[in-house]
Amino acid sequence: MHWDVVEVKAEAAHTLFVRFADGERGCVWLDPEELTGVLAPLRDREFFERVFVDHGAVAWPGGIELAPDAMYERVMRKPRLGSMRGEFSYVEGWDRPMTDEEVDDFLEGQY
C-alpha cells in the first residue's frame, strides 16, 4: 500500500522520521504520556532507538508495532513548508515538532 513504511529512524524526543512507499515522508512525535501498557517500553530511549520496519509497519522487539496508515495520516496533516522543498514541519536537530508560530519564524529566517 502507499502508506507502507519503507524507512524509519528514531529522532530526538520520542520522534520518528518515516518514509512511505509513495515517497511521502515526515516525522511523528509520540507523546510519552500516552505510551502506556504494551507501548510503555517505548519510553526508554535506548529501546525506542531499536525501531525497525517490519512488513511495512514501524516495529520494535517484542512484537510492538504501530499502524502505518495512522502514521501516514498524521504526517500528511502536518503543514508543509514551501520554501523547504515540501518538507514537513521538522528541522534536523529540533527536539520536538514545531508549532505554527515557530514554522512562521523559521520561514522568516529567525532560526
PyMOL commands that set and color helices and strands:
alter all, ss='L'
color gray80, all
select helices_A, chain A and resi 32-34+37-43+45-48+68-77+82-84+100-107
alter helices_A, ss='H'
color red, helices_A
select strands_A, chain A and resi 5-11+15-20+25-29+52-54+57-60+64-66+80-81+87-88
alter strands_A, ss='S'
color yellow, strands_A
deselect
rebuild
show_as cartoon
